[in-house]
Amino acid sequence: MKRDYFEKADVAVTVCAKDGTILDMNAKSCRTFLKPGAEPILGKNVLDCHPEPARSMLADMLAHPRTNAYTVEKEGVKKLIYQCPWYDGEEYAGFMEISIVLPENMPNRVRKPKP
C-alpha cells in the first residue's frame, strides 16, 4: 500500500529526478506553483521554471547533490525553502523541495541536553 504522507500537508513538496524532470507535486505545491489556467508542469524540467541565477544553482545541485536551505519573503509571506537530495535505495535519484510558510511570530525554543 502506497501512502502519500504529504498530499494533505500544509507544506509544498515538489520532487524532481536527477535530470530535473518534475516527478511529483503534492496538492499544496500545485496550488503554490500552478495558477488557475496554467499549464501543468509535471514531466517538465524544473530548470525551465526558474530564472537566473536560481536556474544555474539548481543545475549545479542536480549535478552535485547537496542540501540547500534558506528563507524567502514574497508579498509579506515568509517561507522556509529546504531543498535536499533523495535516493532510490543507495542511488542518488534527484532532489526534493519542501516549502513551509513561517508564522509571523514563530517561537524559537532552545533545548538543552539532559544532564
C-alpha positions in Angstrom: 0.0 0.0 0.0 1.4 3.4 -1.1 1.0 6.1 1.5 1.2 9.7 0.5 2.2 11.4 3.7 2.5 14.9 2.1 -0.6 15.1 0.0 -2.8 16.9 2.5 0.1 18.5 4.5 0.2 22.3 4.6 3.6 22.3 3.1 4.5 22.4 -0.6 6.5 19.3 -1.7 8.0 19.0 -5.2 10.1 16.0 -6.3 12.4 16.0 -9.3 14.5 13.4 -11.0 18.3 13.9 -11.2 17.8 15.2 -14.8 15.4 17.9 -13.5 12.1 16.3 -14.6 9.4 17.1 -12.1 8.1 13.8 -10.9 5.6 14.7 -8.2 3.9 17.6 -6.6 1.6 17.5 -3.6 -1.7 19.5 -3.5 -0.1 22.5 -1.8 2.8 22.6 -4.3 0.2 22.6 -7.2 -1.7 25.4 -5.5 1.5 27.3 -5.0 3.1 26.9 -8.4 0.2 26.4 -10.8 -2.0 29.4 -11.1 -5.6 28.9 -12.5 -5.4 28.1 -16.2 -1.7 27.5 -16.1 -0.2 24.5 -18.0 0.6 21.5 -15.8 4.4 21.2 -15.1 4.6 17.5 -14.1 7.0 16.0 -16.6 8.6 19.4 -17.4 12.1 20.3 -16.3 12.4 22.3 -13.1 15.2 24.3 -14.7 12.7 25.8 -17.1 10.6 27.1 -14.2 13.4 29.2 -12.7 15.1 32.4 -13.9 18.8 33.1 -13.4 20.7 32.8 -11.0 18.4 30.2 -9.4 18.4 28.1 -12.6 22.2 27.8 -12.6 22.2 27.0 -8.8 19.6 24.2 -9.3 21.5 22.8 -12.3 24.6 22.6 -10.1 22.6 21.0 -7.2 21.3 18.3 -9.7 24.9 17.6 -10.8 26.5 17.8 -7.3 23.8 16.6 -4.8 23.7 18.7 -1.6 21.2 20.3 0.7 20.3 24.0 0.3 18.1 25.8 2.8 17.1 29.4 3.1 14.2 31.7 3.9 12.5 34.0 1.3 9.8 36.7 1.7 7.3 37.5 -1.1 4.3 39.7 -0.7 4.7 39.7 3.1 4.8 35.9 3.4 8.0 34.4 4.7 8.8 30.9 3.8 11.5 28.3 4.6 12.8 26.6 1.5 14.5 23.3 2.1 16.0 21.5 -1.0 17.7 18.2 -0.5 18.7 15.1 -2.5 16.6 12.0 -2.4 17.7 8.4 -3.0 16.3 5.3 -4.5 18.0 2.8 -2.3 21.6 3.9 -2.3 21.5 5.7 -5.6 21.0 9.4 -5.9 17.7 9.9 -7.7 17.1 13.7 -7.7 16.1 16.3 -5.2 13.0 17.5 -3.4 11.9 20.9 -2.3 9.8 21.5 0.8 8.4 25.0 1.1 6.9 25.9 4.5 5.1 29.2 5.3 6.6 30.5 8.5 4.3 32.2 11.1 4.9 35.9 11.6 5.9 35.4 15.2 7.3 31.9 15.2 8.9 31.0 18.6 12.4 29.6 18.7 12.9 27.1 21.5 16.4 26.2 22.6 16.6 22.7 24.1 19.4 21.8 26.4 20.6 18.2 26.7 19.5 16.3 29.7 22.3 16.0 32.3 
